[in-house]
Amino acid sequence: MRSIHTKCWKRWANILNKTGFPEIEISMSLKLLIDILGWTGSILYLLAYALVSLKKTEGDSVLYQGMNVVAGLLLVVYTLSLGAFATTGLNAVWVLVGLFTLGRRWLTRN
């Protein structure tokens, strides 16, 4: 019984990568695309923050919230590909806050 148990775990260990999740084969072109999405999301976050800091837009504006939602979605894809699940969760919540703010603004428009 023990040898069967050990063989199963060894076989499973060969399937898993060092993070403990099944290894997914990603081609170089797909990896490049995901990296570009990650950089684009990061730049969008920084640009949105700069626009609010320089008083070029308001924190509840459609521009600012829209940029945050798009940036967050791009970074969710990027961080998922890295297996950075805490950061994925943070960005997903950021997207939800942006969508909530946009929805509230849409519902209370005059």
SEZA-586700 format. One line per field, with one value per atom (N, C-alpha, C): residue number from 0; x, z, y; atom name; residue in one letter. Coordinates in Angstrom, 2 decimals, decimal comma, padded with zeros to 5 digits. Atoms other than C-alpha are relative to their C-alpha. Example, Ala and Ser with C-alpha at 12.3 -4.5 7.8 and 13.67 -1.06 7.14 Angstrom:
% SEZA-586700
n: [0 0 0 1 1 1]
x: [000,89 012,30 000,90 -000,82 013,67 -000,77]
z: [000,00 007,80 000,00 -000,06 007,14 000,73]
y: [-001,19 -004,50 001,20 -001,19 -001,06 001,09]
atom: [N CA C N CA C]
res: [A A A S S S]
This chain:
% SEZA-586700
n: [0 0 0 1 1 1 2 2 2 3 3 3 4 4 4 5 5 5 6 6 6 7 7 7 8 8 8 9 9 9 10 10 10 11 11 11 12 12 12 13 13 13 14 14 14 15 15 15 16 16 16 17 17 17 18 18 18 19 19 19 20 20 20 21 21 21 22 22 22 23 23 23 24 24 24 25 25 25 26 26 26 27 27 27 28 28 28 29 29 29 30 30 30 31 31 31 32 32 32 33 33 33 34 34 34 35 35 35 36 36 36 37 37 37 38 38 38 39 39 39 40 40 40 41 41 41 42 42 42 43 43 43 44 44 44 45 45 45 46 46 46 47 47 47 48 48 48 49 49 49 50 50 50 51 51 51 52 52 52 53 53 53 54 54 54 55 55 55 56 56 56 57 57 57 58 58 58 59 59 59 60 60 60 61 61 61 62 62 62 63 63 63 64 64 64 65 65 65 66 66 66 67 67 67 68 68 68 69 69 69 70 70 70 71 71 71 72 72 72 73 73 73 74 74 74 75 75 75 76 76 76 77 77 77 78 78 78 79 79 79 80 80 80 81 81 81 82 82 82 83 83 83 84 84 84 85 85 85 86 86 86 87 87 87 88 88 88 89 89 89 90 90 90 91 91 91 92 92 92 93 93 93 94 94 94 95 95 95 96 96 96 97 97 97 98 98 98 99 99 99 100 100 100 101 101 101 102 102 102 103 103 103 104 104 104 105 105 105 106 106 106 107 107 107 108 108 108 109 109 109]
x: [000,83 000,00 000,86 -000,85 002,75 000,70 -000,71 004,61 -000,93 000,96 001,46 -000,22 000,20 000,91 001,20 -001,22 004,53 000,10 -000,05 004,35 -000,97 000,99 001,19 000,51 -000,50 002,78 001,19 -001,14 005,98 -000,48 000,54 003,97 -000,64 000,65 001,91 001,04 -001,07 005,09 000,67 -000,58 006,44 -000,89 000,95 003,28 000,03 000,06 003,45 001,31 -001,22 005,88 000,36 -000,47 007,70 -001,02 001,00 004,66 -001,09 001,00 002,56 -001,25 001,14 000,19 000,40 -000,35 000,00 000,71 -000,80 002,57 -000,74 000,66 001,16 001,07 -000,96 003,20 -000,44 000,32 003,29 001,05 -000,93 004,82 000,64 -000,72 007,29 -000,84 000,80 004,91 -001,15 001,05 002,11 000,58 -000,65 004,52 000,31 -000,28 005,57 -001,29 001,28 001,92 -000,45 000,40 001,18 000,88 -000,90 004,26 -000,40 000,43 003,09 -001,28 001,23 -000,36 000,32 -000,38 001,27 000,61 -000,62 003,40 -001,03 001,04 000,44 -000,90 000,82 -001,67 000,71 -000,78 001,10 000,09 -000,10 001,55 -001,34 001,33 -002,22 -000,30 000,19 -002,37 000,75 -000,83 000,48 -000,51 000,53 -000,97 -001,29 001,25 -004,38 000,30 -000,38 -002,77 000,61 -000,62 -000,70 -001,05 001,06 -003,79 -000,79 000,72 -005,58 000,92 -000,94 -002,48 000,26 -000,24 -001,97 -001,29 001,33 -005,68 -000,47 000,47 -006,28 -001,33 001,27 -009,22 -000,36 000,48 -011,31 000,10 -000,11 -011,02 -001,21 001,19 -014,59 -000,41 000,32 -014,41 -000,02 000,07 -015,21 001,38 -001,35 -011,70 000,86 -000,85 -009,94 -000,46 000,50 -012,19 000,12 -000,15 -012,17 001,44 -001,41 -008,38 000,36 -000,28 -008,26 -000,61 000,64 -010,72 000,80 -000,77 -008,79 001,36 -001,30 -005,44 -000,11 000,19 -006,76 -000,24 000,26 -008,08 001,27 -001,27 -004,75 000,93 -000,88 -002,90 -000,53 000,55 -005,28 000,52 -000,51 -004,30 001,49 -001,45 -000,60 000,34 -000,36 -000,52 -000,50 000,44 -002,56 001,03 -001,01 000,05 001,25 -001,16 002,72 -000,30 000,38 000,76 000,04 -000,02 000,78 -001,45 001,43 -002,67 -000,42 000,33 -002,57 -000,11 000,03 -001,79 -001,18 001,16 -004,44 -001,27 001,16 -006,98 -000,09 -000,04 -005,89 -000,49 000,41 -006,28 -001,45 001,41 -009,63 -000,90 000,78 -010,93 000,07 -000,17 -009,54 -000,96 000,93 -011,54 -001,44 001,36 -014,69 -000,32 000,21 -014,27 -000,23 000,17 -013,87 -001,35 001,30 -016,92 -001,14 001,01 -018,94 -000,12 000,00 -017,92 -000,61 000,59 -018,75 -001,50 001,42 -022,09 -000,78 000,66 -022,96 -000,11 000,02 -022,03 -001,04 000,96 -024,15 -001,42 001,35 -027,17 -000,42 000,34 -026,98 000,20 -000,19 -026,41 -001,28 001,18 -028,75 -000,52]
z: [000,00 000,00 000,00 -000,11 000,93 -001,33 001,26 -002,37 -001,05 000,94 -004,37 000,36 -000,47 -002,24 -000,39 000,33 -002,75 -001,50 001,46 -006,51 -000,47 000,38 -006,78 000,31 -000,37 -004,92 -000,85 000,87 -006,97 -001,39 001,31 -010,19 000,02 -000,13 -008,99 000,14 -000,18 -007,91 -001,32 001,31 -011,44 -000,85 000,75 -012,81 000,49 -000,58 -010,43 -000,16 000,04 -010,78 001,42 -001,33 -007,88 000,82 -000,76 -006,91 000,52 -000,47 -006,36 -000,88 000,91 -009,27 -001,29 001,24 -012,50 -000,96 000,91 -014,95 -001,32 001,26 -017,99 -000,98 001,04 -021,14 -000,68 000,63 -022,40 -001,06 001,08 -025,75 000,21 -000,15 -026,04 -000,49 000,51 -028,14 000,96 -000,98 -025,59 001,24 -001,15 -022,77 -000,28 000,37 -024,62 000,03 -000,02 -025,10 001,43 -001,40 -021,40 000,69 -000,57 -020,43 -000,47 000,53 -022,70 000,69 -000,72 -021,08 001,41 -001,35 -017,65 000,04 000,04 -018,57 -000,35 000,38 -020,22 001,19 -001,19 -017,10 001,05 -000,98 -014,86 -000,42 000,50 -017,05 000,11 -000,13 -017,10 001,44 -001,42 -013,28 000,35 -000,33 -013,00 -000,70 000,74 -015,68 000,63 -000,66 -013,99 001,31 -001,27 -010,64 -000,24 000,32 -012,23 -000,40 000,42 -013,84 001,19 -001,20 -010,48 000,85 -000,81 -008,67 -000,57 000,65 -011,21 -000,22 000,08 -010,95 -001,45 001,38 -014,63 -000,14 -000,04 -013,72 001,45 -001,36 -010,67 000,30 -000,41 -008,69 -000,32 000,34 -009,49 -001,47 001,42 -013,18 -000,76 000,86 -015,91 -000,55 000,52 -017,33 001,01 -001,03 -014,06 000,33 -000,36 -013,12 -001,16 001,17 -016,67 -000,19 000,10 -016,77 001,06 -001,07 -013,43 -000,28 000,31 -014,57 -001,08 001,09 -017,80 000,51 -000,54 -016,00 000,93 -000,92 -013,32 -000,73 000,78 -015,87 -000,66 000,62 -017,71 001,03 -001,04 -014,45 000,62 -000,44 -013,42 -000,91 000,96 -016,59 000,25 -000,19 -016,00 001,29 -001,28 -012,32 000,09 000,06 -012,95 -000,72 000,75 -015,49 000,84 -000,88 -012,82 001,20 -001,18 -010,18 001,26 -001,13 -007,95 000,41 -000,27 -006,53 000,94 -000,89 -003,77 -000,81 000,85 -006,35 -000,97 000,86 -008,65 000,75 -000,82 -005,83 000,21 -000,20 -005,14 -001,25 001,25 -008,80 -000,33 000,24 -009,06 000,86 -000,87 -006,07 -000,52 000,56 -007,64 -001,18 001,13 -010,80 000,50 -000,54 -008,75 000,58 -000,54 -006,94 -001,14 001,16 -010,29 -000,67 000,61 -011,73 000,88 -000,93 -008,61 -000,12 000,10 -008,87 -001,33 001,30 -012,59 -000,02 -000,06 -011,95 000,82 -000,85 -009,14 -000,73 000,76 -011,33 -001,11 001,09 -014,20 000,54 -000,57 -011,94 000,55 -000,60 -010,36 -000,95 000,97 -013,56 -000,15 000,14 -014,22 -001,40]
y: [-001,21 000,00 001,26 -001,17 002,42 000,31 -000,25 001,96 000,61 -000,61 002,77 001,46 -001,36 005,86 000,88 -000,75 006,98 000,24 -000,15 006,37 001,07 -001,02 008,48 001,40 -001,32 011,37 000,41 -000,34 011,18 000,39 -000,32 011,16 001,39 -001,31 014,15 001,10 -000,98 015,96 000,33 -000,27 015,59 000,89 -000,81 017,22 001,44 -001,33 020,16 000,74 -000,80 023,02 000,43 -000,37 024,68 000,79 -000,73 026,81 -000,92 000,92 023,72 -000,05 000,01 024,33 -000,67 000,68 022,37 000,95 -000,81 023,63 000,19 -000,33 025,37 000,44 -000,35 025,53 001,30 -001,28 029,13 000,27 -000,29 029,94 001,37 -001,27 032,80 001,17 -001,10 034,91 000,33 -000,25 034,47 000,66 -000,62 035,31 001,47 -001,38 038,46 000,83 -000,70 039,45 000,27 -000,17 038,89 001,03 -001,02 040,94 001,40 -001,30 043,77 000,46 -000,34 043,63 000,47 -000,40 043,84 001,39 -001,34 046,84 001,07 -000,96 048,55 000,30 -000,20 048,03 000,85 -000,78 049,40 001,47 -001,38 052,48 000,71 -000,60 053,08 000,39 -000,34 052,93 001,28 -001,17 055,44 001,26 -001,15 057,72 000,52 -000,41 057,74 000,73 -000,64 058,56 001,38 -001,28 061,33 001,03 -000,93 062,88 000,54 -000,46 063,04 000,88 -000,77 064,30 001,39 -001,29 067,07 000,78 -000,64 067,97 000,20 -000,02 067,22 -000,74 000,70 064,98 -000,26 000,28 064,12 -001,49 001,39 060,90 -000,84 000,77 059,91 000,18 -000,23 060,87 -001,33 001,17 058,38 -000,32 000,21 058,87 -000,75 000,61 058,02 -001,41 001,32 055,12 -000,98 000,86 053,76 -000,47 000,38 053,82 -001,03 000,95 052,01 -001,36 001,28 049,34 -000,74 000,64 048,66 -000,46 000,36 048,70 -001,20 001,12 046,37 -001,30 001,21 043,89 -000,52 000,41 043,87 -000,62 000,54 043,29 -001,28 001,28 040,52 -001,12 000,98 038,65 -000,25 000,12 039,35 -000,74 000,62 038,39 -001,44 001,41 035,23 -000,85 000,76 034,15 -000,25 000,17 034,62 -000,88 000,75 032,75 000,85 -000,94 035,87 000,27 -000,04 035,24 001,12 -001,12 037,87 001,29 -001,19 040,56 -000,07 000,17 039,13 000,42 -000,37 039,49 001,49 -001,45 043,06 000,73 -000,66 044,04 -000,28 000,32 042,25 000,89 -000,89 044,24 001,42 -001,34 047,42 000,19 -000,05 046,63 000,12 -000,06 046,03 001,37 -001,35 049,36 000,99 -000,88 051,12 -000,20 000,28 049,39 000,50 -000,51 050,24 001,52 -001,46 053,90 000,45 -000,35 054,02 -000,27 000,31 052,33 001,00 -000,99 054,72 001,33 -001,27 057,67 -000,05 000,16 056,32 000,07 000,01 055,75 001,36 -001,31 059,24 001,15 -001,08 061,18 000,81 -000,88 064,11 000,02]
atom: [N CA C N CA C N CA C N CA C N CA C N CA C N CA C N CA C N CA C N CA C N CA C N CA C N CA C N CA C N CA C N CA C N CA C N CA C N CA C N CA C N CA C N CA C N CA C N CA C N CA C N CA C N CA C N CA C N CA C N CA C N CA C N CA C N CA C N CA C N CA C N CA C N CA C N CA C N CA C N CA C N CA C N CA C N CA C N CA C N CA C N CA C N CA C N CA C N CA C N CA C N CA C N CA C N CA C N CA C N CA C N CA C N CA C N CA C N CA C N CA C N CA C N CA C N CA C N CA C N CA C N CA C N CA C N CA C N CA C N CA C N CA C N CA C N CA C N CA C N CA C N CA C N CA C N CA C N CA C N CA C N CA C N CA C N CA C N CA C N CA C N CA C N CA C N CA C N CA C N CA C N CA C N CA C N CA C N CA C N CA C N CA C N CA C N CA C N CA C N CA C N CA C N CA C N CA C N CA C N CA C N CA C N CA C N CA C N CA C N CA C]
res: [M M M R R R S S S I I I H H H T T T K K K C C C W W W K K K R R R W W W A A A N N N I I I L L L N N N K K K T T T G G G F F F P P P E E E I I I E E E I I I S S S M M M S S S L L L K K K L L L L L L I I I D D D I I I L L L G G G W W W T T T G G G S S S I I I L L L Y Y Y L L L L L L A A A Y Y Y A A A L L L V V V S S S L L L K K K K K K T T T E E E G G G D D D S S S V V V L L L Y Y Y Q Q Q G G G M M M N N N V V V V V V A A A G G G L L L L L L L L L V V V V V V Y Y Y T T T L L L S S S L L L G G G A A A F F F A A A T T T T T T G G G L L L N N N A A A V V V W W W V V V L L L V V V G G G L L L F F F T T T L L L G G G R R R R R R W W W L L L T T T R R R N N N]
